[in-house]
Amino acid sequence: MRIGLDVGSTTIKCVVMDDNENIIFKSYERHYSHIVESAHKVLGGIVEKFGDCEAFLSISGSAGMGMAQKCRIPFVQEVFATRVAAGKYTPDADVIIELGGEDAKIIFLSNGMEVRMNGSCAGGTGAFIDQMAALLDVSVEELDELAATSEKVYTVASRCGVFAKTDIQPLLNQGAQKRDIAASIFYAVVNQTVGGLAQGRPIKGNIVYLGGPITFLPQLKKAFDKTLGLEGVCPENSLYFVACGAALYSDEKLLLSDAADRLSKYDGDAGFSFNEPLFKDREEYDSFIKRHDKNKVERGEINDSTGAVHIGVDAGSTTVKCAVIDEGGRLLLSSYQSNSGNPVPQVKAFLQNLYSEHPGVEIASVTTTGYGEDIIKKAFHADFGIVETVAHFTAAKKFMPDVDFVIDIGGQDMKCFQIKDGIITNIFLNEACSSGCGSFLQTFAEALGHNVEDFSEMGLFAPAPVELGSRCTVFMNSSIKQAQKDGATPDNISAGLSISVVKNALYKVIRAQDPHMLGRHIVVQGGTFLNKAVLRAFEKELDAQVAAPDIAGLMGAYGAALYGMSKSPSESGVADKESLDNFTHDVKSVRCSGCENNCRLTVNTFSGGGKFISGNRCERPVTSKKTDESLNIYSFKRSLLADYKSCKGPRGTIGIPMGLNFYETYPFWHTLFTKLGFGVVRSPRSDRKLYLEGQSTIPSDTVCFPAKLLHGHVAELCKMDEVDTIFYPCMTYNIDEGKGDNHYNCPVVAYYPEVIAASMKEVLSGKVFIYDYVGIDKKRYFPRKFTDILAKYYDGITYKEVKAAAREAYAEYDRFLERIREKGTEIISEARKKNMLIIVLAGRPYHIDEEVCHGIDTLVAGFNTAVISEDAISHLTKKFKAGVLNQWTYHTRLYCAAKYVCTQPDMQIVQLVSFGCGVDAVTTDEVRSILESGEKIYTQVKIDEITNLGAVKIRLRSLLAAIGY
Amino acid sequence: MAKNKNPDRVEFTKEMKKQGYNILVPMMAPIHFKMIEKAFRENGYHLVLLYNSSRAVVEEGLKYVHNDTCYPALLVIGQMIDALNSGDYDVNRTALMITQTGGGCRASNYIHLLRKALKKAGYEQVPVISLNISGLERSEGFKLTPKIGISFMAGIVYGDVLMLLHNQTRSYEINPGESAALVETWTDKIVAQLSGGKGWRMKDVKANLAAITADFAKIPVKRTPKVKVGVVGEIYVKYSSLGNNNLEDFLIAENCEVCVPGIMGFALFKVDNRLEDIKLYGGKYAKKVIVTFLMDYLTKLEDVIVEAVEKHPQFMPPARYSHIKKLVDGFIGYGNKMGEGWLLTAEMVELVDSGFENIVCTQPFGCLPNHICAKGMIGKIRDSYQNSNIVPIDYDPSASPVNQENRIKLMLAVAKERLNEREEQKQREKDAALV
């Protein structure tokens, strides 16, 4: 007999074979992280069924590793096991694609075997699909059924689950159809697998699909087939390949009862690191509860004589909250419910309910906030809409007038403010990559087979809460896996998760080292703090007592209502009973044809003709007017670069991939080459299609998005017949502007051409690719060195020619920068005439790329502000000593710009940061501290493959609200 | 507490040196660093190597360093702050030392991140010494004299040789632990020599190496076919067991022979970069002369290592810098110098070329240079060496060992299968020959 056990991250699979390797028994079940018990049970079942005997036995699977080792049962790595099984069952397969609970693998079998597994920062697997289904409030099977009827596919980030979530949430809130989102989720998984794992190697031939998700979800298989342009097979026993492989590969006979015995004695080595328990004993818990019970907001009774009421609606990422207050700010009514992907019906029901139960109610104002602020406002004709940060701040201030610090942890967001003299002085918002919020706890609770309330309750008295780190969800998955492997029990995992949420907030979002930094009067709110374990963990970590209002989850709605009250309106324009009864809501999706962005718009039409449009980058589809770009330096810089036209020349045509530092050096190279008699062609403007064109050749999935785009640009150039040479030099050094300690490029900007050369060899065939190392910083040596480089590829280009061309190229480069500075000066003086706020949208030259900045510049300008860039003002500051080694030219400009802004009352900085930019881990802290020394608020916008403009808006509006603009 | 003359930072002064301040140094490669510790002490600086490696190190790092900063910065700074917290050192009579290469990657900024962290942690009075040869930052009380430089390099040489011989012996020794014990014995011997002001001159180094290699050659071994695994990567996670979750021990437990290329190559690389810069972008003649002199000196040291090891045919001497530089030609440009740059690619090529086709390529999560010279080059190496079996592993405060080990095990499973196939092939050939 042969037995294979496959202990995966969520399920345990078992296969029993007879001596002729025929499968005689198989089982598949979820283990809810009770790994050892489950394995023991499965093995016990086999002994019962087949009798105790000696059998070949081995364990495979990511969660089985430690257990196998400790119990001295042979272990087979799971991908390897898959290969063994494939050799027997699907011998003609060329490529195997296997998706599991948390892993994704591709195995190339023919032409040089190779195996790929997803890296540690990669979702797009079974657990990811589970999460997404939960977000849509459907089962996984329903998700598949929905996808079958889809009409179109949205772009959803394919890198990591957290990102996909932030893409899907706004789609939901904007009214996109569930069926289309369902299909988009599957395509995101496919893109993730194909783009992230294939890394340039083509997937072709006979394809075999394995693992739970593809087996159970026909639409997912279809999405794979369609993307790959072929039809793969999902063989019989596709769930059991790993277990079969383990059974087949086993070469050691064990007495089954012995093995079972060893399993039953194994209780992990408790080798995980752990924290102190949350509560020592019941007594400590009781006094904690007693203390917090005092934190209640003032209530009132709603009745006919109450007078006018104010309503606040907070349509958050996962829940819809409504609050009704009287003229004195007393809370009369409230509701808190899951939004199931669309907040409109919930709010409608709430209002209808209010009208029917309190027919005489007089509504003075309705104020909306949260992700769904706009759609709710439009749908029901609410009176005010405010940014959620202001709503939460307003509520906290009412609750504790002398509050110093507010921390709000909601379903998906974390918002923290520092307050001095009643004014917000610092804002901290979480980034997409540091989830650790409410929905995160919920997801894990469900994954372990509990509801979130019971689950957190479990952790309260856990003796040794697991130390899980403070990174993003994806990392958390593997940390939990590790803890399970080490034998951590669910109660300790629960407490550990609560602690990790807190650590994430404190160290990752607020970056606080010292509790005193937060002040003495701290209010914590948001639904997550209703969770006693989180609240306790927070106080413990901070070593301070905080106040959590009893309506912690409602504070946004409460604050919105208070805001409406402060505006002292007499009568609200909100939809009345009758119009609610006849309320209709239609959703249509169209492509905007206003400009070449071709945004995909979602148009919500409400009864009465009210419309809400989303998905737009500019106001054009809403107002049908072109946005005024005259005070936006980003669009000026784009047109400035466009002035360097493509041209022909006698010496051949040089193609330049427009990315990274070319956004600044293009004028230099354009001039140099045209003066030397070359034609110059630049790659087309970046868009999604261009990115996908190069996606499969990207070798490192964690490199920044601007670098990834280069693959698309090079691929496009390779398609152009007129281009014979592609020029993309390596540049360790940038121009020395004399303001820093050195003048490097960042490692990626400096050396990315090497990656292009290494990973795009086939694409580049037929073209000459020049990627030599050049130093344009050394003007004196440059002509000589560049002559030598050219001599490698061309005959007869003399030093004299190069020298003359270089002189003009340097002059053109200077002129280019000068024009940006002049334009900056012009915009500043124009803005000052009009009393406009000036926003320095500070990043790198390549952040003007439309596909990189996703229209953020237009969005900022849309708030009636003037937009300038860091390079327009960095020259206005003298060299100064930064708190870090100031060694990269582009980053030096950031510090200079920040320093300058501190001296200008009508300027604010918004820093653009590419996800994955390691250098910005250094610059963001430094820019923040420069700004803080000048008493300015720091605002950061993280940008990536896809950027959630909603989140950007919140940041900007928070900044504007804080400075009172 | 000594007075501070530099307004930007707390400088390590002559007075502090005279007072015998403890100078805490984070651990990286234990054998090497033990000797370097003594070399510095002999020259008047009371270096103290840090061995603390509990979870608190990571915790302190997470607390005081931006979490997106690379893992080595987090660990190094965490280790120092944890040490200051421990109460073992008088924080008013303690300094810290950290290297600064001055390259274009984030590593040159560690010292500033450390200072920021010290400030936040309430240790503003603790001076930090930058150990660099680029003239980036000076401290009045610290001078990198030629004698320190030479002793430092002697430490590197001893460390490299002991590490190399240990790795080549430990997987085959008949009496388990014998080679580890010998490393221990020799480390103590050399530490004693250095403490007595001996053992750092070229002559002593040669004599010691001859004795070391002879001792290792005497260890009884049984050479059975084993999976050979090379370890390359970002310098800290490559050598530091704290950084790489005890990677070497894990591989040994998996019954492999491990090869970790030495630090000498990195030293040569960092010096040679200056020559390459001049070659690529132009530069002054005087600079070239000085750098060439340094290069010649290091090459001589490399000769000493190779010659000592070569004497015993059972050992494989380390590949010479000039050889691996030639090997990597065509894979990546010599101008790629940030972080480990082309040297990392070159080490992978050399390992594959010399029979260590299985490689763990380590890097901190999000390591910028390694997007290019490590992950970016694996495919290209495979194009030339079909048998290469390289797994890139990211290290990070939250990346769990189970994930890492699972990926390494996959690489090992493939390696073992190939080894078996090769052995069977050999056996078949033998049988055929007999017939």
Chai-1 contact restraints between the chains, C-beta under 6 A:
chainA,res_idxA,chainB,res_idxB,connection_type,confidence,min_distance_angstrom,max_distance_angstrom,comment,restraint_id
A,S62,B,N406,contact,1.0,0.0,6.0,A-B,restraint_1
A,Q77,B,K409,contact,1.0,0.0,6.0,A-B,restraint_2
A,Q77,B,L410,contact,1.0,0.0,6.0,A-B,restraint_3
A,Q77,B,A413,contact,1.0,0.0,6.0,A-B,restraint_4
A,V79,B,L410,contact,1.0,0.0,6.0,A-B,restraint_5
A,F80,B,A413,contact,1.0,0.0,6.0,A-B,restraint_6
A,G112,B,Q386,contact,1.0,0.0,6.0,A-B,restraint_7
A,V115,B,L410,contact,1.0,0.0,6.0,A-B,restraint_8
A,M117,B,R407,contact,1.0,0.0,6.0,A-B,restraint_9
A,S120,B,D394,contact,1.0,0.0,6.0,A-B,restraint_10
A,S120,B,A399,contact,1.0,0.0,6.0,A-B,restraint_11
A,S120,B,N403,contact,1.0,0.0,6.0,A-B,restraint_12
A,S273,B,R55,contact,1.0,0.0,6.0,A-B,restraint_13
A,G469,B,P397,contact,1.0,0.0,6.0,A-B,restraint_14
A,G469,B,S398,contact,1.0,0.0,6.0,A-B,restraint_15
A,R471,B,S398,contact,1.0,0.0,6.0,A-B,restraint_16
A,F475,B,S398,contact,1.0,0.0,6.0,A-B,restraint_17
A,S478,B,S400,contact,1.0,0.0,6.0,A-B,restraint_18
A,S478,B,N403,contact,1.0,0.0,6.0,A-B,restraint_19
A,S479,B,S398,contact,1.0,0.0,6.0,A-B,restraint_20
A,S479,B,S400,contact,1.0,0.0,6.0,A-B,restraint_21
A,K481,B,V402,contact,1.0,0.0,6.0,A-B,restraint_22
A,Q482,B,S400,contact,1.0,0.0,6.0,A-B,restraint_23
A,Q482,B,V402,contact,1.0,0.0,6.0,A-B,restraint_24
A,K485,B,V402,contact,1.0,0.0,6.0,A-B,restraint_25
A,Y507,B,L62,contact,1.0,0.0,6.0,A-B,restraint_26
A,Y507,B,K63,contact,1.0,0.0,6.0,A-B,restraint_27
A,K508,B,N67,contact,1.0,0.0,6.0,A-B,restraint_28
A,Q513,B,K63,contact,1.0,0.0,6.0,A-B,restraint_29
A,Q513,B,Y64,contact,1.0,0.0,6.0,A-B,restraint_30
A,Q513,B,K120,contact,1.0,0.0,6.0,A-B,restraint_31
A,P699,B,K375,contact,1.0,0.0,6.0,A-B,restraint_32
A,P699,B,G376,contact,1.0,0.0,6.0,A-B,restraint_33
A,P699,B,G379,contact,1.0,0.0,6.0,A-B,restraint_34
A,S700,B,H371,contact,1.0,0.0,6.0,A-B,restraint_35
A,S700,B,K375,contact,1.0,0.0,6.0,A-B,restraint_36
A,T702,B,G366,contact,1.0,0.0,6.0,A-B,restraint_37
A,V703,B,H371,contact,1.0,0.0,6.0,A-B,restraint_38
A,C730,B,G335,contact,1.0,0.0,6.0,A-B,restraint_39
A,Y744,B,G104,contact,1.0,0.0,6.0,A-B,restraint_40
A,P747,B,G104,contact,1.0,0.0,6.0,A-B,restraint_41
A,P747,B,C105,contact,1.0,0.0,6.0,A-B,restraint_42
A,P747,B,M338,contact,1.0,0.0,6.0,A-B,restraint_43
A,P747,B,L368,contact,1.0,0.0,6.0,A-B,restraint_44
A,P747,B,P369,contact,1.0,0.0,6.0,A-B,restraint_45
A,V748,B,L368,contact,1.0,0.0,6.0,A-B,restraint_46
A,Y751,B,N336,contact,1.0,0.0,6.0,A-B,restraint_47
A,Y751,B,I372,contact,1.0,0.0,6.0,A-B,restraint_48
A,E754,B,I332,contact,1.0,0.0,6.0,A-B,restraint_49
A,E754,B,I372,contact,1.0,0.0,6.0,A-B,restraint_50
A,V755,B,I372,contact,1.0,0.0,6.0,A-B,restraint_51
A,V755,B,G376,contact,1.0,0.0,6.0,A-B,restraint_52
A,A758,B,G376,contact,1.0,0.0,6.0,A-B,restraint_53
A,A758,B,M377,contact,1.0,0.0,6.0,A-B,restraint_54
A,A758,B,K380,contact,1.0,0.0,6.0,A-B,restraint_55
A,S759,B,G379,contact,1.0,0.0,6.0,A-B,restraint_56
A,Y773,B,L280,contact,1.0,0.0,6.0,A-B,restraint_57
A,Y773,B,G333,contact,1.0,0.0,6.0,A-B,restraint_58
A,Y773,B,G335,contact,1.0,0.0,6.0,A-B,restraint_59
A,G775,B,Y281,contact,1.0,0.0,6.0,A-B,restraint_60
A,K778,B,Y281,contact,1.0,0.0,6.0,A-B,restraint_61
A,K778,B,G282,contact,1.0,0.0,6.0,A-B,restraint_62
A,Y781,B,Y281,contact,1.0,0.0,6.0,A-B,restraint_63
A,Y781,B,G282,contact,1.0,0.0,6.0,A-B,restraint_64
A,K881,B,D8,contact,1.0,0.0,6.0,A-B,restraint_65
A,V884,B,N109,contact,1.0,0.0,6.0,A-B,restraint_66
A,V884,B,H112,contact,1.0,0.0,6.0,A-B,restraint_67
A,L885,B,S108,contact,1.0,0.0,6.0,A-B,restraint_68
A,L885,B,N109,contact,1.0,0.0,6.0,A-B,restraint_69
A,L885,B,H112,contact,1.0,0.0,6.0,A-B,restraint_70
A,G918,B,R106,contact,1.0,0.0,6.0,A-B,restraint_71
A,G918,B,G366,contact,1.0,0.0,6.0,A-B,restraint_72
A,G918,B,L368,contact,1.0,0.0,6.0,A-B,restraint_73
A,A921,B,H66,contact,1.0,0.0,6.0,A-B,restraint_74
A,A921,B,D68,contact,1.0,0.0,6.0,A-B,restraint_75
A,A921,B,T69,contact,1.0,0.0,6.0,A-B,restraint_76
A,V922,B,N109,contact,1.0,0.0,6.0,A-B,restraint_77
A,D925,B,H66,contact,1.0,0.0,6.0,A-B,restraint_78
